[in-house]
Amino acid sequence: MDRGVLMASLGPRPAGALEPAMAGAESYTDAEVMLRVKAGDQSAFDYLVQKYRRPLVSFMYRMARNSAAAEDLAQEVFLRVYRSRQTYEASAKFTTWLYRIATNLAVNHARDTRHERPEVTVSLDEPDEETGTTLDVADGTITAEEALLRRERMLAIRGKVEALPERQKLAVIMHKYQQMDYKQIADVLKLSESATKSLLFRAYETLREQLKEFL
């Protein structure tokens, strides 16, 4: 039953249905929207799924490096959110609660599949980690050699982030790619802000040292 509700929320919207699933949702905090989910408002859940699906798939992909697994893990996050609706309390920021669920799932998945992780690769049409632009050279703005160098750089960054200790990797992904601040990351990882800053400092120092030939 719960999975059916989730699939309905993830399904395609009718043509022209560009408005939020929950009318006036922008005037509520995410925690208030979640309290409406708790009260039985299905449109509130639809709204949260629409808002956070892409960020969660992106987060899970950076952890799992597998598109199908990222989609499945993101769905599992929403399923757990829905199943936990009756016990939800707005004592913390909604994103903290959401990413704590996501982090636990991602870590467990990484541990369960550590012997079958695919080789780190990058597609020619995948956005650059830094600039957000693709490696396509059809427009002539960069040479094939420049594209190859950018591809090597992306592979190097990805591989070194992948090799970081688990907590450092999680912190970097949340900070750099999910644009979460120190407090949010600290809350998700159950650390103090100073410990989180130290964790990120060590991670970025390691990356700078290991990637200095690309900087």
C-alpha positions in Angstrom: 0.0 0.0 0.0 2.8 2.5 1.0 4.8 1.7 -2.1 1.7 2.3 -4.3 1.3 5.7 -2.7 5.0 6.4 -3.4 4.8 5.3 -7.0 1.8 7.6 -7.5 3.8 10.5 -6.2 6.8 9.7 -8.4 4.6 9.2 -11.5 4.3 11.7 -14.3 2.1 14.7 -13.8 -0.7 15.5 -16.2 0.2 17.8 -19.1 0.3 21.4 -18.0 0.3 20.5 -14.3 3.2 22.7 -13.4 1.8 24.0 -10.1 3.1 22.4 -6.8 1.3 19.3 -5.7 0.2 21.1 -2.6 -1.6 24.4 -3.1 0.3 27.3 -1.4 3.1 25.1 -0.4 5.7 27.9 -0.7 4.2 29.6 2.3 5.0 26.6 4.5 8.3 25.3 5.8 9.2 21.8 4.9 8.6 20.7 8.5 5.1 22.2 8.3 4.5 20.3 5.1 5.6 17.1 6.7 3.2 17.7 9.6 0.5 17.8 7.0 1.7 14.5 5.6 1.4 13.2 9.2 -2.2 14.5 9.3 -3.0 12.5 6.1 -2.5 15.1 3.4 -1.4 13.1 0.3 -0.8 16.3 -1.7 1.8 17.4 0.9 3.7 14.2 0.4 3.5 14.6 -3.4 5.0 18.1 -3.0 8.0 16.8 -0.9 8.7 14.0 -3.4 8.6 16.5 -6.3 10.9 18.9 -4.4 13.5 16.5 -3.2 13.5 13.6 -5.7 16.3 15.0 -7.9 18.6 16.2 -5.1 18.3 12.8 -3.5 18.9 10.8 -6.7 22.0 13.0 -7.2 23.2 12.4 -3.6 22.6 8.6 -4.0 24.4 8.5 -7.3 27.5 10.2 -5.9 27.5 7.5 -3.2 26.5 4.4 -5.3 27.9 5.4 -8.7 25.1 3.4 -10.3 22.0 5.2 -11.8 19.6 2.3 -11.2 20.7 1.9 -7.6 20.5 5.7 -7.0 16.9 5.7 -8.2 16.0 2.7 -6.0 17.7 4.2 -3.0 16.0 7.6 -3.4 12.6 5.8 -3.6 13.5 3.9 -0.5 14.2 7.2 1.3 10.7 8.5 0.4 9.2 5.2 1.4 10.7 5.4 4.8 9.7 9.0 5.1 6.1 8.0 4.4 6.2 5.0 6.7 7.6 7.2 9.5 5.0 10.0 9.0 3.0 9.1 12.2 6.0 9.4 14.4 7.5 12.5 12.8 8.2 15.4 15.1 9.3 18.8 13.8 12.1 19.1 16.4 14.8 19.4 13.7 15.0 20.8 10.2 13.2 18.6 7.7 16.3 18.3 5.4 18.3 17.1 8.4 15.9 14.3 9.1 15.6 13.5 5.4 19.4 13.3 4.8 19.9 11.3 7.9 17.7 8.7 6.5 19.4 9.0 3.1 22.9 8.8 4.7 22.1 5.7 6.6 20.8 4.0 3.5 23.7 5.1 1.4 26.3 3.9 3.9 24.6 0.5 4.3 24.4 0.1 0.5 28.1 1.1 0.1 29.1 -1.5 2.7 26.9 -4.2 1.2 28.2 -3.7 -2.3 31.8 -2.7 -1.6 33.1 -5.7 -3.5 31.0 -5.1 -6.6 31.4 -1.4 -7.0 31.8 -0.4 -10.7 35.0 1.2 -11.9 34.8 5.0 -11.7 33.9 6.3 -15.1 32.7 9.5 -16.7 30.5 10.1 -19.7 31.4 12.6 -22.4 28.0 14.2 -22.0 28.2 14.3 -18.2 28.6 17.8 -16.6 32.0 18.8 -15.3 32.2 18.5 -11.4 33.3 22.1 -11.1 31.8 24.1 -14.0 28.6 22.2 -14.7 29.4 22.2 -18.5 29.7 19.1 -20.6 32.6 17.7 -22.5 30.9 18.0 -25.9 33.4 19.5 -28.4 30.9 19.7 -31.3 30.6 23.5 -30.9 34.3 24.0 -31.3 34.7 26.0 -28.1 37.3 23.5 -26.8 39.7 21.2 -28.5 39.6 17.4 -28.3 42.8 17.6 -26.3 41.2 20.0 -23.8 38.1 17.8 -23.6 40.4 14.8 -22.8 42.2 16.7 -20.1 38.9 17.8 -18.5 37.7 14.2 -18.6 40.9 13.0 -16.9 40.5 15.7 -14.3 36.9 14.7 -13.6 37.9 11.1 -13.3 40.7 12.0 -10.9 38.4 14.2 -8.7 35.7 11.5 -8.6 38.1 8.7 -7.8 39.8 10.6 -5.0 36.4 11.6 -3.4 35.4 8.0 -3.7 38.5 6.9 -1.8 38.0 9.3 1.1 37.1 7.8 4.5 33.4 7.3 4.8 32.5 10.3 6.9 34.8 12.6 5.0 33.2 11.5 1.7 29.7 12.0 3.0 30.6 15.5 4.3 32.2 16.5 1.0 29.3 15.3 -1.0 26.8 17.2 1.2 28.9 20.3 1.3 30.1 20.6 -2.3 27.3 18.9 -4.3 24.2 19.3 -2.1 25.1 22.9 -1.0 24.5 22.1 2.7 26.0 24.3 5.3 28.2 23.2 8.3 25.2 23.1 10.7 23.1 21.0 8.4 26.0 18.5 7.8 26.7 18.5 11.5 23.1 17.7 12.3 22.9 14.9 9.7 26.2 13.3 10.9 25.5 14.0 14.6 28.7 16.0 15.0 29.4 19.4 16.4 29.9 22.2 13.9 33.6 22.5 14.9 34.1 18.7 14.3 32.3 19.0 10.9 34.6 21.9 9.9 37.6 19.9 10.9 36.3 16.8 9.0 35.8 18.9 5.9 39.2 20.6 6.3 41.0 17.3 6.4 39.0 16.0 3.4 39.8 19.0 1.3 43.4 19.0 2.3 43.7 15.4 1.2 42.0 16.2 -2.1 44.2 19.2 -2.7 47.3 17.2 -2.1 46.2 14.3 -4.2 44.9 16.4 -7.0 47.6 19.1 -7.1 48.6 18.2 -10.6 45.1 19.2 -11.8 44.8 22.4 -9.8 
